[in-house]
């Protein structure tokens, strides 16, 4: 057994950190993404969208996320711009820069206006705080997206630290963003649980720096046929898993 594994068994959990989008908050409803795609398509020879376009958008996004995960840091706006550009390039209709920017703005506005916490979000955070844990939100998002959500939902009332990838100059699964989150909460990785929906960015990223990862599988489905453990399908399930960590 490695020295790190021994430490992770003996040291108590002091902090619980969460991803934001698709973890603490529900996914953006597909209707808003479809609407934004339709607005852009109307400015091209396509004129309209098809049901397959949203699926292709999601697949393009997932593939690009894997590619960019190797770079260490990128702006979320750059990521969305690359997704929409690659999507329309693949359909033979490259977008002018102004339409790319229009889509990025529309996506940001939709997220700020329509993203909602999961029903058990604040109950879970409140319970964990009562248990004495330091809490943090660590998100691969730009401040122009994160700050309005942070203010609108008063996230600072529920957690000790909110850290965006833009502020950290690092994107999960890069080690730097996890290290900065730990520094801000005055904990070490081995004392920390990290909860997120992305196996690549959240689970394996946090595990690689010595944290205790929990995969939030809100859709109750595996990614590429793989299932990692521990796995929860509700935020309240995190409380149970943290209690299990404390017993070991």
C-alpha positions, 0 to 999 in steps of 0.5 A, a space after each residue: 500500500 502506498 504512503 499516499 493511500 495510508 495518509 488518505 485512510 488516517 487523516 480526517 476529511 476537513 473539506 468538501 468541494 463541488 463542481 458547479 454546472 451539471 453537479 450543484 446546478 442542473 444542466 441548461 435546458 436543451 430548449 435554450 441551446 436549441 434556440 441559440 443554435 437556431 438563431 445562428 443557423 438562420 444566418 447561414 444557408 442552413 436557415 434552420 436546425 435539425 434534431 440531430 444538430 443538438 446531438 452533434 453539438 453535444 458530441 463536438 463539445 465532449 470531444 473538444 473538452 477532452 482535447 482541451 483538457 491537455 492544455 492546462 488552461 483555456 477560457 470557457 468563452 474560447 471553448 464555446 467558440 471552438 465548439 460552435 465553429 467546429 460544428 458548423 465547419 463540419 456541416 460545410 458552413 463556416 461561421 464568421 467571427 461575429 456569429 461565433 461571438 453572438 452564440 457565445 453571448 447567447 449561451 452566457 445569457 441563457 446560463 445566467 438567466 436559466 441555470 437552476 440549482 438542483 432541488 437538494 443543492 442548498 440542503 446538502 450544503 447546509 447539512 455539510 456545513 453543520 457537520 463542520 466541513 469547509 465548502 468550496 465550488 470549483 468550476 471550469 467557467 469564466 467570471 462573466 458567467 460565474 459571478 452573476 450566478 454567484 450573486 443571483 443565488 448567493 452562493 457565498 452564503 453557503 460555501 467558503 470559497 468560489 473559484 473559477 478556472 479564469 481566476 485560477 488560470 487553470 482548468 480541471 483536470 489540471 493540478 493547479 486549480 485543485 491546489 489553489 482551491 485547497 490553499 484558499 480553504 487552508 486544507 490539503 488534498 488528502 483532507 478533501 472530498 471532491 464531487 463532480 459530474 465529469 469523470 475526466 475533469 472532476 473524478 480523475 482530476 481530483 484523484 490525481 492530486 490526492 483528493 477523495 473523489 465522488 462521481 455525481 451521476 445525475 443522469 444515472 448513466 455511465 460514460 463510455 460504458 465505464 463506472 467509477 466508484 464512489 458514485 452518487 445519483 443525488 447530492 444528498 447521497 454525498 452526505 452518506 459517502 462523506 460519512 463513510 469516509 469518516 468511518 475509515 
